[in-house]
Amino acid sequence: MAMITLMIVSLVVFSLMELVPGDCAERYLAFKNTQGSSIQIANELEAERKRLGLDRPFLERWGNWIVNAFRGEFGDSCILRVNIADLLGDKFWLSLSICLAALTLAYLIAIPVGIIAAASNNAFLNNSLRIVSYLGLAMPNFLLALMIMLFATVYFGETLTGLFSSEFRDAPWSWARFVDLLKHAWLPIFILGWSATAFALQTVRALMSDEIGKLYVTAAAARGVHGRKLLWGYPARHALGPIINSLGFDLNRIFNELPIVALILVMTDAGALLIEALARSNDQQLAGAIIFLLTASIVALNFFTDVLLAVIDPRVRKSIVR
């Protein structure tokens, strides 16, 4: 099913690339015209279309594109005329790592705190968590980024922009470069994890509150099961199923927020490249490659969560056996 999903998504992405007004040859020649190049449009356009294979049937071009995509090859950027795999380099994996770190941070906080909030009758604790979660949902990530940057600039003289210091930006990977990345990556991870934590906290609290009131929890308590053993062994085990199942959705939502945050923090990652490709240069080949890689990552995460859900929930295992 994961492979079928990827095939369908690849067809959708490739079709959208084709539906954009003007093909790659026209956009490239138009871009060259804006740079002051003198072009014989009719002759150059036909030669460029033939060179790019745009004269071949749609299904043949899609088949070649998806075969190459599964091998990590997406051809050349329509505008920049460089290999997309080389252009992305480790930018996409850095972006994906930041999103996964933000997702991990969100659930490391939301799951235990949400369970405690659902099980506690402390009004002050519940109201405080409710205010914090509502604030996280209401405040846009870009506003939080601007506030933190302004505070750091005024009080510490540091803008907190970028993912690397100037001496490590183009350097090969090393332990020193990895440490430098960690010194800068905490800010986008925190900002992206801010709203994700608030959303997950509300979800965990609502699911736990619903499960705690059920009869099987009351029966377990009557048999002498109390405290953390009761919470984690009974209601939490059932409440976490939908949470685990929504990890792919949450990763997609975090990545959707990444491009704006990347522009504010001056991050040259895949999020910034996606904004550049879609809103400025209209480079659909580059945008399609990033979207396909993101979709493949989400499908892979959903595959992992399905396996994990089968491990922790016997009802899922029985449905698979049947």
Phi, psi and omega in degrees: 000324178297317180292321178296318178300315179298320179296316180296316180297319179299322178294319179296312181298314181294323179295319177296322176299323182284332184280346178297132181303130181083131179275183185297323180296317180295318181294322181292317180292324176296320178296319179294325177297322179292340179270005176091009179282143177266117188233136170276097192305310186298311182290313182296321183296315180294319179294321181291320178297320180292320180295324181275355180078018183285352178275356181273163181298155183302310184296325178294318180292321177295318179300316178294321182294316183289324176298314179293325181296320179293341175264003179084016179246125182239015179077203183260150173297137185296322184261314186282340177062034174235157180298130184295321178299319178290323181294316178290316180053234177263010181296317181294319182291327173296316180297315180296320179297319178297317179295317179294322177295319177295321178295317178297315178302317182299316184278332174297329178272314190290322185293304180294320181292320179295321178294316179297317181296322180289327183273343185269146175257010181286113184294321181296316180297314182295318180292323179295315179295325179294319179295315181297317181292320177295322178295320178294325178283328185276327184275120179297149180298323182293328178291319177298319179298316179296321180296315181294318179297319179296316179298314181294324180291317183289316188264335183238352181068024182235128184279341179062032181263160177079170178255346181221155169289163185301324183285344181251358187299316181247014182279155175292161182294137177205172179298320180296320179292323178295318178296320178296323177298316180298326180293335182256332188284343183299327183291307177298328177296315179295316183295314180291327179283345183300301181287328178296322178294317180298316180295314181294323179298315177298319182293312180298316181297317181293316180294318179294319179298324179289320183286323184299328183278002183276161188293327183293332176287318177298320179294320178295320178295324179292334178277002176100010177272124184220171173066214183297327179297321178292313184295311185281331183278337186239280185294320182296323182298323180275325183289331184282347179302306178297329179296311180298322182291342183260008182299320179297319177298317180293322177297318178298318180295320179294318179294327177297330180274346184296316184303317180294316178297321179296322178294320181291319183271006179054051178263125178269063182249190182294329178297315178294321178296324180294318176298316179300316184289323185274319190261338187246300186268348183057040181270087186291332178296315179293315179298317179298322179296316180295316180295320179294318179297320178297315180298318178299322179294319180292319177298318178297319178294320177296323176299315179297317182292328176296319178294316180297321179295323177293330180289318187268343184240110181296336179294323178291319179299318181294322180292328178291318180298319180295000000 
